[in-house]
């Protein structure tokens, strides 16, 4: 796999960013997999586990009669109790031993050089009748009330900087088509925009922008615009509408 632009070793606030992402997106991810019938006895693979919140939750749903495997490029210090943890490179390594009733990957495919090949690999690990659930960004456009022009001003430069860092920030819009091309059936999904007060709820987005702020500046945003956008995301007096996240799912025939 190419150098991952958000590796923990390169930035001492990456765990903080991941925690913010988990707080924002775990409720959406849980709802998506729950409506597919997740329950006791399911065999699950959490591909790209981050700091493990979804894998830990899955373990509680499948109980001792099921199993959860959590994989990531960096699993240092990742202790998740009954969850099996293993290092895995989704681009280079074969799928782990399965098959699985559920494979879940959130904000993973958008960082890969060939996400379509990764979708096929994830789908190949499913048992007949098993579900693949994936989620990725579909843009970096945020809005605020009261309005803040800085959020619109940084959107284009932020997306260009993301692409230069090897991250496709609009890949979510292609997820359903990719699931169909991978041979899955009953393909559907949600496009979700969180709406919450500024502050802690937006820590993941704010730290993501902060981490790339030099690249965003080089891509055309003024330093003052970046600083104001960061302040807006942290402003508890504003209501923030987040960038869209697409969550999609499909079932392996059988």
C-alpha positions, 0 to 999 in steps of 0.5 A: 500500500502507498504511504497512508497520509494519516498514519499515527506515527507521523502525527501525535494527535491522530488518536484524538482525530480517530476518537472524534470520527468514532463519536460522530460516525459510530451511531450511523454505522451501528444503525446500518449493520443492525438493520441487516439483522446482525445478531448472535453467532455472526462472524464479522471482519472490521477492516480498518479498525481505527481505534476499535470502537465498532469492533468492540460494539460488534463483539457485544452484538454477536456474543460469545457464539460469534466472532469479530476480527479487527484489522488495520495497518497499525494495531499497536496498543489495540486491545479489544477484549474478545476481539481478535486483532491482526495487522492487515494491508487491504491492498497487498494481503489476501483476505483473512480466513473466513468466511464472514457474515459481515464485513465492515469498512469505514473511511478506508476505501477512499485512501486506497490506490485501487479501491475497486479492487479492495471492494472485490477483495472484501466481497470475496471474504463473505459467506453466501448471504453475508453482507458488506457495509462500507462508508466513505466521504462524498465531499468536504463541504461544510456549512454553518448557521450563523453562516461562515464564508470560510467553510466554503472558501476552504472546501475546494483547496481542502479537497485538492489537498486531500487528493494530493495526499492520496485520499479521494474525498468524494469516493463515497459517491461511487460506492453503490456502483462498486458494490454492484460491480463486485457481484453483490445483490440488494445493494442500497445505502444512505447519504448522511450529513450530521447536524450538530453544534460546533465543538467536540462533535466536530473534532474529527473534521477539525483535526483533519483540516488542521493536519492538512492545513499547510497543504490546504494553504498551498492548494489555494486557501488563505491562512486566515480562511483556514484559521477561521474555518477551524474556529467555526468548527469549534464554535459551540454557538453555531450549528454545523452541517457536516460534509456528506458520508455515504454508507452502502451495503450489499449481499453476497448471493446464496 
